[in-house]
Amino acid sequence: TYLTCEENFNGYFGATDNNNTWVPTPGQERYGFSRTGFNYGWEKFDSRFDLSNPEYANEENRFGWVVEIDPMDPTQTPVKRTALGRIKHEGATITVGQGGRIVCYMGDDQRFDYIYKFVSDDNWRAMLRQGKSPLDHGKLYVARFNDDGTGDWLELTIDNPILAANFADQAEVLVYTRMAADLLEATPMDRPEWISVAPNRDVYCTLTNNSRRNEPNAANPLAPNADGHIIRWHDSHRHVGTSFKWDIFVFAKDTHGTEQSFSDPDGIWIDPDGRLFVETDGGQKDGLNNQCLVVDTRSDNPAGEMKRLFTGVTGDEITGLTTTPDRRTLFINTQHPGNGDPSLTNFPAPEDGVTIPRDCTFVITRKNGGIVGS
């Protein structure tokens, strides 16, 4: 199966009341819902996206969940895995932890939001034999990064007196995951995006940027953070523990002016040999387009040892990275080239100033047939 994630779902909602009486609830405000949304105007044509329509008073709470889909069974109904919380999921990275328990790491892609993990109650095979999904039964945590390089995973449970005083039940905790994390004083991060797990069980997360940060913290020490950084941690008890140790792997700004220059790290993937592939999205320094770079996670100088593997076109984002099992073929995407402006690029068509640029998937192989990135 595969897991799909939603971000920026708030932008598709708006309000149509002519007397402007609609005001966001605290929950709606925390998730970024507003009268105009992103100006898509869906609320004008489909009432369920109208925040001022009382018949759809909870419609926005249907969005922001991880959905599991079985591509091999077209008759299977997609399932919302609500135990994973309701946030602007940038992704859901699965690994197997101690005792065969499923662990899912997730970043909430917004400035000053959080990093989460979910740990299943039991060995995933045993749960499936019992007819249970390991993504339905378990504990959801949010990360707190301490100043001394240690960290804690704080469980988001109605059994916590702080949450019990503010929510009716566990379901409400999950619907308003962000607000529950606020109450437990998790660490506000600089836009957590992709997460990947290394062979040595270190976990890496891209923090794309945060131009609005005025007060730094240990895990996000740049204020403002125009170019982003990559943080890593190592959980206790093979991913299932509630404590961890952390450090910062690389600051993007430390690469500027060099051949390794990059900004705004977004997509990442670590191959079985420990190579970290980094994709970028945003304004690159030194006149560069967005790109994909590779660096050994064992490097003591990642800012100086990154190598550029792939470069995009004007106005695009590099995203989505996977390989064949032998890692000799890599698939990678360019998204919104030129931001849809044909005066900037007509990629992949020949330049004519008219043709709308299109998203594309590229296939990369080594000339000698070896492992891509090696």
C-alpha positions as a Python dict, from the first residue, in 0.01 Angstrom:
ca = {
    (1, 'T'): (0, 0, 0),
    (2, 'Y'): (99, 363, -13),
    (3, 'L'): (21, 660, 210),
    (4, 'T'): (-100, 993, 74),
    (5, 'C'): (-62, 1318, 264),
    (6, 'E'): (-233, 1657, 246),
    (7, 'E'): (-86, 2000, 302),
    (8, 'N'): (-236, 2347, 247),
    (9, 'F'): (-588, 2204, 254),
    (10, 'N'): (-701, 2522, 428),
    (11, 'G'): (-649, 2719, 108),
    (12, 'Y'): (-942, 2551, -68),
    (13, 'F'): (-1197, 2685, 180),
    (14, 'G'): (-1351, 3032, 204),
    (15, 'A'): (-1662, 3213, 326),
    (16, 'T'): (-1945, 3356, 114),
    (17, 'D'): (-2161, 3530, 377),
    (18, 'N'): (-2244, 3875, 244),
    (19, 'N'): (-2261, 4038, 586),
    (20, 'N'): (-1911, 3920, 684),
    (21, 'T'): (-2032, 3765, 1009),
    (22, 'W'): (-1818, 3452, 976),
    (23, 'V'): (-1512, 3451, 1199),
    (24, 'P'): (-1277, 3155, 1244),
    (25, 'T'): (-1297, 2943, 1556),
    (26, 'P'): (-968, 2894, 1746),
    (27, 'G'): (-934, 2555, 1579),
    (28, 'Q'): (-991, 2697, 1231),
    (29, 'E'): (-749, 2978, 1299),
    (30, 'R'): (-479, 2738, 1418),
    (31, 'Y'): (-503, 2552, 1089),
    (32, 'G'): (-496, 2868, 878),
    (33, 'F'): (-857, 2886, 757),
    (34, 'S'): (-962, 3230, 640),
    (35, 'R'): (-1239, 3410, 454),
    (36, 'T'): (-1056, 3412, 121),
    (37, 'G'): (-841, 3099, 148),
    (38, 'F'): (-592, 3097, -138),
    (39, 'N'): (-844, 3273, -365),
    (40, 'Y'): (-932, 2955, -551),
    (41, 'G'): (-1302, 3035, -507),
    (42, 'W'): (-1421, 2678, -454),
    (43, 'E'): (-1662, 2797, -184),
    (44, 'K'): (-1857, 2986, -451),
    (45, 'F'): (-1939, 2668, -642),
    (46, 'D'): (-1935, 2387, -385),
    (47, 'S'): (-2108, 2456, -55),
    (48, 'R'): (-1902, 2210, 143),
    (49, 'F'): (-1601, 2440, 104),
    (50, 'D'): (-1800, 2736, 237),
    (51, 'L'): (-1693, 2799, 596),
    (52, 'S'): (-1999, 3018, 655),
    (53, 'N'): (-2246, 2743, 558),
    (54, 'P'): (-2384, 2587, 881),
    (55, 'E'): (-2476, 2266, 696),
    (56, 'Y'): (-2104, 2192, 660),
    (57, 'A'): (-1988, 2311, 1000),
    (58, 'N'): (-1721, 2041, 1037),
    (59, 'E'): (-1624, 1989, 673),
    (60, 'E'): (-1272, 2129, 717),
    (61, 'N'): (-1203, 1862, 979),
    (62, 'R'): (-1227, 1596, 708),
    (63, 'F'): (-899, 1721, 564),
    (64, 'G'): (-539, 1696, 683),
    (65, 'W'): (-528, 1320, 739),
    (66, 'V'): (-300, 1047, 608),
    (67, 'V'): (-489, 816, 371),
    (68, 'E'): (-378, 459, 294),
    (69, 'I'): (-450, 320, -53),
    (70, 'D'): (-388, -27, -192),
    (71, 'P'): (-289, 17, -559),
    (72, 'M'): (-309, -360, -615),
    (73, 'D'): (-676, -378, -516),
    (74, 'P'): (-900, -134, -706),
    (75, 'T'): (-1200, -246, -501),
    (76, 'Q'): (-1043, -145, -170),
    (77, 'T'): (-1178, 175, -19),
    (78, 'P'): (-906, 425, 79),
    (79, 'V'): (-876, 450, 457),
    (80, 'K'): (-800, 759, 664),
    (81, 'R'): (-548, 665, 933),
    (82, 'T'): (-671, 917, 1186),
    (83, 'A'): (-444, 788, 1464),
    (84, 'L'): (-159, 964, 1279),
    (85, 'G'): (-310, 1302, 1360),
    (86, 'R'): (-444, 1594, 1159),
    (87, 'I'): (-170, 1830, 1042),
    (88, 'K'): (-30, 1958, 713),
    (89, 'H'): (151, 1631, 651),
    (90, 'E'): (449, 1676, 420),
    (91, 'G'): (501, 1302, 431),
    (92, 'A'): (473, 986, 639),
    (93, 'T'): (800, 794, 664),
    (94, 'I'): (763, 434, 776),
    (95, 'T'): (1030, 223, 946),
    (96, 'V'): (1021, -90, 1160),
    (97, 'G'): (1125, -38, 1520),
    (98, 'Q'): (1208, -258, 1814),
    (99, 'G'): (987, -563, 1845),
    (100, 'G'): (860, -525, 1489),
    (101, 'R'): (651, -223, 1574),
    (102, 'I'): (572, 21, 1294),
    (103, 'V'): (707, 373, 1343),
    (104, 'C'): (584, 661, 1128),
    (105, 'Y'): (770, 995, 1127),
    (106, 'M'): (586, 1306, 1004),
    (107, 'G'): (661, 1674, 954),
    (108, 'D'): (395, 1947, 974),
    (109, 'D'): (489, 2177, 685),
    (110, 'Q'): (434, 2523, 825),
    (111, 'R'): (650, 2779, 998),
    (112, 'F'): (670, 2717, 1374),
    (113, 'D'): (504, 2377, 1356),
    (114, 'Y'): (619, 2040, 1477),
    (115, 'I'): (772, 1699, 1412),
    (116, 'Y'): (565, 1393, 1505),
    (117, 'K'): (601, 1018, 1527),
    (118, 'F'): (354, 734, 1568),
    (119, 'V'): (445, 396, 1721),
    (120, 'S'): (216, 96, 1678),
    (121, 'D'): (104, -98, 1984),
    (122, 'D'): (254, -429, 1878),
    (123, 'N'): (447, -618, 1612),
    (124, 'W'): (293, -525, 1279),
    (125, 'R'): (260, -885, 1159),
    (126, 'A'): (84, -987, 1479),
    (127, 'M'): (-154, -693, 1446),
    (128, 'L'): (-243, -783, 1089),
    (129, 'R'): (-313, -1141, 1196),
    (130, 'Q'): (-558, -998, 1449),
    (131, 'G'): (-727, -794, 1177),
    (132, 'K'): (-584, -467, 1307),
    (133, 'S'): (-394, -206, 1112),
    (134, 'P'): (-68, -105, 1283),
    (135, 'L'): (-148, 251, 1174),
    (136, 'D'): (-476, 253, 1368),
    (137, 'H'): (-358, 133, 1708),
    (138, 'G'): (-65, 301, 1875),
    (139, 'K'): (69, 618, 2032),
    (140, 'L'): (117, 957, 1867),
    (141, 'Y'): (402, 1177, 1988),
    (142, 'V'): (533, 1527, 1920),
    (143, 'A'): (901, 1623, 1952),
    (144, 'R'): (1063, 1856, 2201),
    (145, 'F'): (1427, 1938, 2125),
    (146, 'N'): (1615, 2033, 2442),
    (147, 'D'): (1903, 2281, 2449),
    (148, 'D'): (2157, 2017, 2558),
    (149, 'G'): (2123, 1800, 2247),
    (150, 'T'): (1869, 1564, 2400),
    (151, 'G'): (1502, 1542, 2315),
    (152, 'D'): (1172, 1401, 2431),
    (153, 'W'): (875, 1252, 2251),
    (154, 'L'): (561, 1384, 2421),
    (155, 'E'): (259, 1157, 2390),
    (156, 'L'): (-60, 1321, 2264),
    (157, 'T'): (-309, 1135, 2478),
    (158, 'I'): (-629, 1228, 2655),
    (159, 'D'): (-479, 1055, 2961),
    (160, 'N'): (-251, 1356, 3002),
    (161, 'P'): (-423, 1592, 3252),
    (162, 'I'): (-325, 1896, 3046),
    (163, 'L'): (-502, 1759, 2739),
    (164, 'A'): (-791, 1615, 2939),
    (165, 'A'): (-865, 1966, 3065),
    (166, 'N'): (-888, 2102, 2710),
    (167, 'F'): (-1036, 1824, 2495),
    (168, 'A'): (-1343, 1604, 2528),
    (169, 'D'): (-1178, 1279, 2419),
    (170, 'Q'): (-893, 1126, 2217),
    (171, 'A'): (-1080, 1190, 1892),
    (172, 'E'): (-1081, 1563, 1959),
    (173, 'V'): (-710, 1551, 2045),
    (174, 'L'): (-646, 1400, 1700),
    (175, 'V'): (-871, 1646, 1516),
    (176, 'Y'): (-682, 1934, 1675),
    (177, 'T'): (-338, 1773, 1686),
    (178, 'R'): (-161, 2107, 1650),
    (179, 'M'): (-341, 2260, 1946),
    (180, 'A'): (-263, 1956, 2161),
    (181, 'A'): (105, 1987, 2067),
    (182, 'D'): (95, 2357, 2157),
    (183, 'L'): (-31, 2273, 2505),
    (184, 'L'): (253, 2023, 2561),
    (185, 'E'): (508, 2288, 2458),
    (186, 'A'): (665, 2099, 2171),
    (187, 'T'): (949, 2271, 1984),
    (188, 'P'): (833, 2505, 1702),
    (189, 'M'): (1041, 2421, 1396),
    (190, 'D'): (1138, 2597, 1072),
    (191, 'R'): (888, 2421, 841),
    (192, 'P'): (948, 2045, 887),
    (193, 'E'): (925, 1871, 553),
    (194, 'W'): (1061, 1532, 442),
    (195, 'I'): (1203, 1277, 685),
    (196, 'S'): (1428, 980, 605),
    (197, 'V'): (1587, 705, 814),
    (198, 'A'): (1953, 605, 767),
    (199, 'P'): (2087, 247, 790),
    (200, 'N'): (2236, 327, 1134),
    (201, 'R'): (1885, 438, 1248),
    (202, 'D'): (1967, 810, 1251),
    (203, 'V'): (1665, 1010, 1137),
    (204, 'Y'): (1701, 1319, 915),
    (205, 'C'): (1447, 1597, 861),
    (206, 'T'): (1460, 1895, 628),
    (207, 'L'): (1365, 2232, 775),
    (208, 'T'): (1305, 2436, 463),
    (209, 'N'): (1322, 2792, 595),
    (210, 'N'): (1154, 3041, 825),
    (211, 'S'): (1182, 3406, 730),
    (212, 'R'): (946, 3496, 1016),
    (213, 'R'): (1159, 3364, 1302),
    (214, 'N'): (1275, 3639, 1535),
    (215, 'E'): (1371, 3430, 1837),
    (216, 'P'): (1603, 3131, 1780),
    (217, 'N'): (1599, 2807, 1974),
    (218, 'A'): (1867, 2538, 1992),
    (219, 'A'): (1720, 2326, 1712),
    (220, 'N'): (1641, 2631, 1496),
    (221, 'P'): (1927, 2869, 1579),
    (222, 'L'): (1902, 3108, 1283),
    (223, 'A'): (1672, 3410, 1309),
    (224, 'P'): (1555, 3463, 1046),
    (225, 'N'): (1632, 3135, 872),
    (226, 'A'): (1621, 3230, 505),
    (227, 'D'): (1778, 2914, 363),
    (228, 'G'): (1695, 2626, 596),
    (229, 'H'): (1888, 2338, 749),
    (230, 'I'): (1875, 1962, 804),
    (231, 'I'): (1842, 1822, 1155),
    (232, 'R'): (1902, 1463, 1265),
    (233, 'W'): (1830, 1260, 1574),
    (234, 'H'): (1870, 907, 1708),
    (235, 'D'): (1580, 761, 1904),
    (236, 'S'): (1623, 534, 2202),
    (237, 'H'): (1514, 169, 2181),
    (238, 'R'): (1536, 144, 1802),
    (239, 'H'): (1286, 416, 1718),
    (240, 'V'): (1018, 327, 1973),
    (241, 'G'): (1163, 507, 2278),
    (242, 'T'): (1050, 842, 2413),
    (243, 'S'): (1394, 1005, 2428),
    (244, 'F'): (1652, 1093, 2165),
    (245, 'K'): (1979, 1271, 2097),
    (246, 'W'): (2002, 1527, 1818),
    (247, 'D'): (2234, 1756, 1625),
    (248, 'I'): (2223, 1972, 1313),
    (249, 'F'): (2362, 1794, 1008),
    (250, 'V'): (2407, 2097, 781),
    (251, 'F'): (2307, 2461, 744),
    (252, 'A'): (2229, 2555, 385),
    (253, 'K'): (2393, 2896, 430),
    (254, 'D'): (2728, 2727, 497),
    (255, 'T'): (2737, 2612, 133),
    (256, 'H'): (2683, 2950, -28),
    (257, 'G'): (2957, 3070, -257),
    (258, 'T'): (3078, 2714, -319),
    (259, 'E'): (3014, 2445, -579),
    (260, 'Q'): (2782, 2283, -325),
    (261, 'S'): (2558, 2589, -284),
    (262, 'F'): (2194, 2516, -202),
    (263, 'S'): (1898, 2665, -15),
    (264, 'D'): (1555, 2549, 103),
    (265, 'P'): (1606, 2172, 145),
    (266, 'D'): (1279, 1988, 93),
    (267, 'G'): (1275, 1629, -31),
    (268, 'I'): (1528, 1382, 111),
    (269, 'W'): (1597, 1012, 78),
    (270, 'I'): (1874, 795, 221),
    (271, 'D'): (1982, 488, 28),
    (272, 'P'): (2091, 161, 194),
    (273, 'D'): (2457, 269, 173),
    (274, 'G'): (2392, 588, 369),
    (275, 'R'): (2391, 840, 84),
    (276, 'L'): (2160, 1134, 151),
    (277, 'F'): (1982, 1275, -155),
    (278, 'V'): (1863, 1633, -97),
    (279, 'E'): (1607, 1809, -319),
    (280, 'T'): (1543, 2182, -304),
    (281, 'D'): (1241, 2408, -343),
    (282, 'G'): (1259, 2786, -334),
    (283, 'G'): (1493, 3069, -413),
    (284, 'Q'): (1846, 2939, -464),
    (285, 'K'): (2148, 3159, -403),
    (286, 'D'): (2437, 3210, -646),
    (287, 'G'): (2203, 3226, -947),
    (288, 'L'): (2117, 2856, -932),
    (289, 'N'): (1798, 2671, -1015),
    (290, 'N'): (1653, 2410, -783),
    (291, 'Q'): (1845, 2086, -772),
    (292, 'C'): (1918, 1746, -622),
    (293, 'L'): (2242, 1690, -431),
    (294, 'V'): (2406, 1385, -273),
    (295, 'V'): (2622, 1358, 40),
    (296, 'D'): (2745, 1074, 260),
    (297, 'T'): (2564, 1082, 595),
    (298, 'R'): (2890, 975, 761),
    (299, 'S'): (3061, 1294, 646),
    (300, 'D'): (3214, 1526, 906),
    (301, 'N'): (3187, 1814, 657),
    (302, 'P'): (2860, 1774, 466),
    (303, 'A'): (2855, 2140, 356),
    (304, 'G'): (3187, 2086, 180),
    (305, 'E'): (3130, 1738, 41),
    (306, 'M'): (2788, 1761, -124),
    (307, 'K'): (2779, 1683, -495),
    (308, 'R'): (2518, 1812, -738),
    (309, 'L'): (2340, 1529, -921),
    (310, 'F'): (2058, 1707, -1104),
    (311, 'T'): (1955, 2065, -1182),
    (312, 'G'): (1605, 2182, -1268),
    (313, 'V'): (1475, 2469, -1479),
    (314, 'T'): (1365, 2822, -1391),
    (315, 'G'): (1091, 2842, -1130),
    (316, 'D'): (1056, 2470, -1066),
    (317, 'E'): (1075, 2250, -757),
    (318, 'I'): (1262, 1921, -749),
    (319, 'T'): (1052, 1658, -578),
    (320, 'G'): (968, 1291, -555),
    (321, 'L'): (1263, 1053, -559),
    (322, 'T'): (1270, 675, -582),
    (323, 'T'): (1482, 405, -740),
    (324, 'T'): (1456, 57, -880),
    (325, 'P'): (1551, -217, -629),
    (326, 'D'): (1906, -237, -765),
    (327, 'R'): (1939, 144, -740),
    (328, 'R'): (2076, 164, -1094),
    (329, 'T'): (1778, 369, -1214),
    (330, 'L'): (1651, 677, -1031),
    (331, 'F'): (1321, 856, -1090),
    (332, 'I'): (1291, 1225, -1004),
    (333, 'N'): (1041, 1502, -1084),
    (334, 'T'): (1037, 1868, -1174),
    (335, 'Q'): (722, 2035, -1043),
    (336, 'H'): (562, 2362, -1161),
    (337, 'P'): (851, 2467, -1394),
    (338, 'G'): (842, 2842, -1445),
    (339, 'N'): (558, 2848, -1192),
    (340, 'G'): (336, 2803, -1497),
    (341, 'D'): (464, 3119, -1670),
    (342, 'P'): (542, 3050, -2039),
    (343, 'S'): (749, 3368, -2058),
    (344, 'L'): (1002, 3210, -1818),
    (345, 'T'): (1022, 2860, -1964),
    (346, 'N'): (829, 2629, -2195),
    (347, 'F'): (996, 2317, -2060),
    (348, 'P'): (996, 2043, -2182),
    (349, 'A'): (880, 2193, -2514),
    (350, 'P'): (1114, 2405, -2727),
    (351, 'E'): (1116, 2770, -2623),
    (352, 'D'): (842, 2966, -2797),
    (353, 'G'): (718, 3196, -2519),
    (354, 'V'): (367, 3052, -2547),
    (355, 'T'): (356, 2683, -2453),
    (356, 'I'): (265, 2626, -2088),
    (357, 'P'): (551, 2447, -1907),
    (358, 'R'): (468, 2102, -1774),
    (359, 'D'): (565, 1886, -1478),
    (360, 'C'): (790, 1598, -1577),
    (361, 'T'): (943, 1279, -1445),
    (362, 'F'): (1307, 1210, -1531),
    (363, 'V'): (1487, 877, -1538),
    (364, 'I'): (1854, 891, -1439),
    (365, 'T'): (2110, 613, -1488),
    (366, 'R'): (2488, 602, -1463),
    (367, 'K'): (2680, 576, -1788),
    (368, 'N'): (2864, 273, -1652),
    (369, 'G'): (2546, 114, -1524),
    (370, 'G'): (2641, 154, -1158),
    (371, 'I'): (2444, 269, -855),
    (372, 'V'): (2311, 622, -904),
    (373, 'G'): (2474, 866, -664),
    (374, 'S'): (2779, 651, -597),
}
